Amino acid sequence: MIASSSIMPFTNVGEMGEVMHLAKSGRLIVKLNAAGAGMKAGELLVDGSGKRVGKVVELLGPVSAPYASVIPMTDRTSRLVGAKVFSGGFAKTPRSQGRGSGRGSRAR
């Protein structure tokens, strides 16, 4: 039988860090923990309930203690300060519909 104290809650599995503050630019500044040190630009962050918090656009500071600049995906950014954030995968980018994006894209 497994003791209940040894079971880890689901929300702690992908914890990446904590929202430190809201910058004047409107971006969230997140202090990354050891698990978040391998984060890359384009990764989505979610809160403990799985709601999207934002998209990482830039990594800042030294490798030993990194921070992430995050474009918020919610209007309630002030409530996020102090909240733990978790990995939400990568944002899907739409395919380009511009020049040279596929067969027959040139005018003939």
C-alpha positions as CSV (number, residue, x, y, z in Angstrom):
1,M,0.0,0.0,0.0
2,I,1.3,3.5,-0.9
3,A,1.2,6.1,1.9
4,S,-0.7,9.2,1.0
5,S,2.2,11.5,1.9
6,S,4.3,10.0,-0.8
7,I,1.9,10.9,-3.6
8,M,2.8,14.1,-5.3
9,P,-0.1,16.4,-6.3
10,F,-0.5,16.8,-10.1
11,T,0.1,20.5,-10.0
12,N,3.7,20.2,-8.8
13,V,4.8,18.0,-11.7
14,G,5.7,20.8,-14.1
15,E,6.3,23.7,-11.8
16,M,8.5,26.2,-13.6
17,G,8.7,29.2,-11.2
18,E,6.9,32.1,-9.5
19,V,5.5,35.4,-10.9
20,M,7.6,38.1,-9.3
21,H,5.9,41.3,-10.7
22,L,4.3,43.1,-13.6
23,A,6.7,45.2,-15.6
24,K,5.8,48.7,-16.9
25,S,5.8,47.1,-20.4
26,G,2.9,44.9,-19.3
27,R,4.9,41.7,-19.3
28,L,5.1,39.4,-16.3
29,I,8.5,38.7,-14.8
30,V,8.8,35.1,-13.6
31,K,11.7,33.8,-11.5
32,L,12.4,30.3,-12.8
33,N,13.4,27.4,-10.5
34,A,15.7,24.5,-11.4
35,A,13.1,22.8,-13.5
36,G,12.4,26.1,-15.4
37,A,16.1,26.7,-16.2
38,G,15.7,24.7,-19.4
39,M,12.7,26.7,-20.6
40,K,12.7,28.2,-24.1
41,A,11.0,31.2,-25.8
42,G,7.6,30.3,-27.1
43,E,6.7,28.0,-24.2
44,L,3.3,28.6,-22.6
45,L,2.8,28.9,-18.8
46,V,-0.3,28.0,-16.9
47,D,-1.5,28.5,-13.4
48,G,-2.4,25.8,-10.8
49,S,-5.8,25.3,-12.3
50,G,-4.5,24.9,-15.8
51,K,-5.6,28.3,-17.2
52,R,-3.2,30.0,-19.5
53,V,-1.0,32.7,-17.9
54,G,1.1,33.7,-20.8
55,K,3.8,33.0,-23.4
56,V,7.5,33.2,-22.7
57,V,9.2,35.7,-25.1
58,E,12.6,36.3,-23.5
59,L,14.9,34.7,-20.9
60,L,16.8,37.1,-18.7
61,G,19.7,37.0,-16.2
62,P,22.4,34.4,-15.5
63,V,22.0,30.8,-16.4
64,S,22.3,29.9,-12.7
65,A,19.3,32.1,-11.7
66,P,17.2,32.8,-14.8
67,Y,14.1,34.9,-15.2
68,A,11.5,34.9,-18.0
69,S,9.7,37.8,-19.6
70,V,6.1,36.6,-20.3
71,I,3.4,38.2,-22.5
72,P,0.2,37.7,-20.4
73,M,-2.8,35.9,-21.9
74,T,-5.2,37.3,-19.3
75,D,-6.4,40.7,-18.2
76,R,-6.1,39.9,-14.5
77,T,-2.3,40.2,-14.3
78,S,-2.2,41.8,-10.9
79,R,-3.7,38.7,-9.3
80,L,-0.9,36.6,-10.7
81,V,1.9,38.2,-8.7
82,G,3.2,35.6,-6.3
83,A,1.5,32.7,-8.1
84,K,3.3,29.5,-9.0
85,V,3.3,28.8,-12.8
86,F,3.6,25.5,-14.6
87,S,4.7,24.3,-18.1
88,G,1.9,24.3,-20.6
89,G,3.8,23.2,-23.7
90,F,4.6,25.3,-26.7
91,A,2.3,27.8,-28.5
92,K,1.1,26.7,-31.9
93,T,2.1,29.1,-34.6
94,P,-0.1,29.5,-37.6
95,R,1.3,28.5,-41.0
96,S,2.5,31.4,-43.1
97,Q,0.2,32.3,-45.9
98,G,2.7,34.6,-47.5
99,R,5.0,34.3,-50.5
100,G,6.6,30.9,-51.1
101,S,4.6,29.1,-48.5
102,G,3.6,26.1,-50.7
103,R,2.9,24.7,-54.1
104,G,1.6,27.0,-56.7
105,S,2.2,30.1,-54.6
106,R,3.8,32.0,-57.5
107,A,1.7,33.9,-60.0
108,R,2.0,32.5,-63.5
